[in-house]
Amino acid sequence: MTEQSDAVPAQKRSSYIILITSVAAFGGFLFGYDTAVIAGAIGYLQVKFDLSPIMVGWAASSAIWGCVLGAMSAGYLSDRYGRKAVLIGTAVLFALPAYGSAVVDDLTSFIIMRLLGGIGVGAASMLCPMYISEIAPSQIRGRLVTLYQLAIVLGINIIYVINLKISQAGDEAWNVAYGWRYMLGSEVIPAAVFFVLLFFVPESPRWLAAQSKGEAARKILERINGKVVSEEIFGEITDSLRSEKGNWGDLMEQKLRKPLWIGIVLALFSQITGINAVIYYAPEIFKSIGFGAESAFTQTIIIGVVNLLFTLLAIWLIDRAGRRSLLIWGIAGMIICLFATGICFHFHFDQGPWLLIFILGYIASFAVSLGPIPWVLMSEIFPTKIRGIAMSLATLVLWIGVVAITQLTPYFLETFGGATTFWIFMVNAVMIWIFTIKKIPETKNRTLEEIEKSW
């Protein structure tokens, strides 16, 4: 097959790969939507159910405990039943609990519904980037997996706007009685769209190859990469699968310890550097320092827009500058902005523009580094035979970090104040910055099988 004859099909292949990865990335949209919806609802839930600061943390983090369960189970289930089938199941777990959490009248039922919805979020958070990495051509894999982070940010932004519009539809009493219900229930619509779209994407060719369904895997690879390249990739996949099927014991193999360690550390520190303290509690933080409810929501939307713009920048840079460089420079920016944010709280500069400026700087730095790149690296560094269970373990650690930060942030803010809270996040950022310089390799422009051979 000549390069000339491949030219037109290449355009069709590009459209196809963007289409199917966008559908998978839509799971990230629901991830962002589901986890950020609580930022608008939590203040009204606190009044509705008369919650203490610790119970505010529990109500906000209840979905995230479900995420832990989803991350724990998704690797095994996706290795056994396929990436596509389990993704369809996650769409159901987005939709039904969203409706349930909007109609309940007691805290226990609310927490149960949020837990169930969190299982879907946790499973999707592992499966969507893994599916994209297994589908995507190596030269654009970073950009395509980063679409997942972009979708998360879009979900966060859109629910911020929806929360604001709903909160403006009535007074405080109306929002305590009904507003939070509309916020939570609005997720049913995008969840239903995700459910339908998943029936039109193919199964992961690497999973099919692992199930000895070589012909089906070849057809999908050919549609994505063209016939010549697909044969080369299929050969690499089959070579990597010659050893027996992966299991939890394989994670302790000497050559797999380094990628596992990198994945776990990245996953944990992407959360304990404070991003969810800002995302979940931004309206409450701004209200606590004197901004009105509407102004606090507006500033939270500004945070979301900055997150979106710099995630778009990350998509452009990730396959050019590389994963490692973006991590090093982005985390350095986070360290500076976290230190400065703490200074604002400590010296009471939190009523003027400086607090917002430094929080926006932190968000921008996160959006080009610890936002998208852990998802990219976690989906790249594990061998095919253990990718499901290894990503499951790394994502489990990520969600444990989310639970810890979400649960403890209200307590830290009340007990230690904003300065100490943000300086704790800064210390964590310094640790992951040093780890990145010393331990994390560059993976751009390498196939998954080439990365596997490097360990």
Secondary structure in CASP SS format (residue, H / E / C, confidence):
PFRMAT SS
TARGET T0000
AUTHOR 0000-0000-0000
METHOD secondary structure of the structure
MODEL  1
M C 1.00
T C 1.00
E H 1.00
Q H 1.00
S H 1.00
D H 1.00
A H 1.00
V H 1.00
P H 1.00
A H 1.00
Q H 1.00
K H 1.00
R H 1.00
S H 1.00
S H 1.00
Y H 1.00
I H 1.00
I H 1.00
L H 1.00
I H 1.00
T H 1.00
S H 1.00
V H 1.00
A H 1.00
A H 1.00
F H 1.00
G H 1.00
G H 1.00
F H 1.00
L H 1.00
F H 1.00
G H 1.00
Y H 1.00
D H 1.00
T H 1.00
A H 1.00
V H 1.00
I H 1.00
A H 1.00
G H 1.00
A H 1.00
I H 1.00
G H 1.00
Y H 1.00
L H 1.00
Q H 1.00
V H 1.00
K H 1.00
F H 1.00
D C 1.00
L C 1.00
S C 1.00
P H 1.00
I H 1.00
M H 1.00
V H 1.00
G H 1.00
W H 1.00
A H 1.00
A H 1.00
S H 1.00
S H 1.00
A H 1.00
I H 1.00
W H 1.00
G H 1.00
C H 1.00
V H 1.00
L H 1.00
G H 1.00
A H 1.00
M H 1.00
S H 1.00
A H 1.00
G H 1.00
Y H 1.00
L H 1.00
S H 1.00
D H 1.00
R H 1.00
Y H 1.00
G C 1.00
R H 1.00
K H 1.00
A H 1.00
V H 1.00
L H 1.00
I H 1.00
G H 1.00
T H 1.00
A H 1.00
V H 1.00
L H 1.00
F H 1.00
A H 1.00
L H 1.00
P H 1.00
A H 1.00
Y H 1.00
G H 1.00
S H 1.00
A H 1.00
V H 1.00
V C 1.00
D C 1.00
D C 1.00
L H 1.00
T H 1.00
S H 1.00
F H 1.00
I H 1.00
I H 1.00
M H 1.00
R H 1.00
L H 1.00
L H 1.00
G H 1.00
G H 1.00
I H 1.00
G H 1.00
V H 1.00
G H 1.00
A H 1.00
A H 1.00
S H 1.00
M H 1.00
L H 1.00
C H 1.00
P H 1.00
M H 1.00
Y H 1.00
I H 1.00
S H 1.00
E H 1.00
I H 1.00
A C 1.00
P C 1.00
S H 1.00
Q H 1.00
I H 1.00
R H 1.00
G H 1.00
R H 1.00
L H 1.00
V H 1.00
T H 1.00
L H 1.00
Y H 1.00
Q H 1.00
L H 1.00
A H 1.00
I H 1.00
V H 1.00
L H 1.00
G H 1.00
I H 1.00
N H 1.00
I H 1.00
I H 1.00
Y H 1.00
V H 1.00
I H 1.00
N H 1.00
L H 1.00
K H 1.00
I H 1.00
S H 1.00
Q C 1.00
A C 1.00
G C 1.00
D C 1.00
E H 1.00
A H 1.00
W H 1.00
N H 1.00
V H 1.00
A H 1.00
Y H 1.00
G H 1.00
W H 1.00
R H 1.00
Y H 1.00
M H 1.00
L H 1.00
G H 1.00
S C 1.00
E C 1.00
V H 1.00
I H 1.00
P H 1.00
A H 1.00
A H 1.00
V H 1.00
F H 1.00
F H 1.00
V H 1.00
L H 1.00
L H 1.00
F C 1.00
F C 1.00
V C 1.00
P C 1.00
E C 1.00
S C 1.00
P H 1.00
R H 1.00
W H 1.00
L H 1.00
A H 1.00
A H 1.00
Q C 1.00
S C 1.00
K C 1.00
G H 1.00
E H 1.00
A H 1.00
A H 1.00
R H 1.00
K H 1.00
I H 1.00
L H 1.00
E H 1.00
R H 1.00
I H 1.00
N H 1.00
G C 1.00
K H 1.00
V H 1.00
V H 1.00
S H 1.00
E H 1.00
E H 1.00
I H 1.00
F H 1.00
G H 1.00
E H 1.00
I H 1.00
T H 1.00
D H 1.00
S H 1.00
L C 1.00
R C 1.00
S C 1.00
E C 1.00
K C 1.00
G C 1.00
N C 1.00
W H 1.00
G H 1.00
D H 1.00
L H 1.00
M H 1.00
E C 1.00
Q H 1.00
K H 1.00
L H 1.00
R H 1.00
K H 1.00
P H 1.00
L H 1.00
W H 1.00
I H 1.00
G H 1.00
I H 1.00
V H 1.00
L H 1.00
A H 1.00
L H 1.00
F H 1.00
S H 1.00
Q H 1.00
I H 1.00
T C 1.00
G C 1.00
I H 1.00
N H 1.00
A H 1.00
V H 1.00
I H 1.00
Y H 1.00
Y H 1.00
A H 1.00
P H 1.00
E H 1.00
I H 1.00
F H 1.00
K H 1.00
S H 1.00
I C 1.00
G C 1.00
F C 1.00
G C 1.00
A H 1.00
E H 1.00
S H 1.00
A H 1.00
F H 1.00
T H 1.00
Q H 1.00
T H 1.00
I H 1.00
I H 1.00
I H 1.00
G H 1.00
V H 1.00
V H 1.00
N H 1.00
L H 1.00
L H 1.00
F H 1.00
T H 1.00
L H 1.00
L H 1.00
A H 1.00
I H 1.00
W H 1.00
L H 1.00
I C 1.00
D C 1.00
R C 1.00
A C 1.00
G C 1.00
R H 1.00
R H 1.00
S H 1.00
L H 1.00
L H 1.00
I H 1.00
W H 1.00
G H 1.00
I H 1.00
A H 1.00
G H 1.00
M H 1.00
I H 1.00
I H 1.00
C H 1.00
L H 1.00
F H 1.00
A H 1.00
T H 1.00
G H 1.00
I H 1.00
C H 1.00
F H 1.00
H H 1.00
F C 1.00
H C 1.00
F C 1.00
D C 1.00
Q C 1.00
G C 1.00
P C 1.00
W H 1.00
L H 1.00
L H 1.00
I H 1.00
F H 1.00
I H 1.00
L H 1.00
G H 1.00
Y H 1.00
I H 1.00
A H 1.00
S H 1.00
F H 1.00
A H 1.00
V C 1.00
S C 1.00
L C 1.00
G C 1.00
P C 1.00
I H 1.00
P H 1.00
W H 1.00
V H 1.00
L H 1.00
M H 1.00
S H 1.00
E H 1.00
I C 1.00
F C 1.00
P C 1.00
T H 1.00
K H 1.00
I H 1.00
R H 1.00
G H 1.00
I H 1.00
A H 1.00
M H 1.00
S H 1.00
L H 1.00
A H 1.00
T H 1.00
L H 1.00
V H 1.00
L H 1.00
W H 1.00
I H 1.00
G H 1.00
V H 1.00
V H 1.00
A H 1.00
I H 1.00
T H 1.00
Q H 1.00
L H 1.00
T H 1.00
P H 1.00
Y H 1.00
F H 1.00
L H 1.00
E H 1.00
T H 1.00
F C 1.00
G H 1.00
G H 1.00
A H 1.00
T H 1.00
T H 1.00
F H 1.00
W H 1.00
I H 1.00
F H 1.00
M H 1.00
V H 1.00
N H 1.00
A H 1.00
V H 1.00
M H 1.00
I H 1.00
W H 1.00
I H 1.00
F H 1.00
T H 1.00
I H 1.00
K H 1.00
K H 1.00
I C 1.00
P C 1.00
E C 1.00
T C 1.00
K C 1.00
N C 1.00
R C 1.00
T C 1.00
L H 1.00
E H 1.00
E H 1.00
I H 1.00
E H 1.00
K H 1.00
S C 1.00
W C 1.00
END
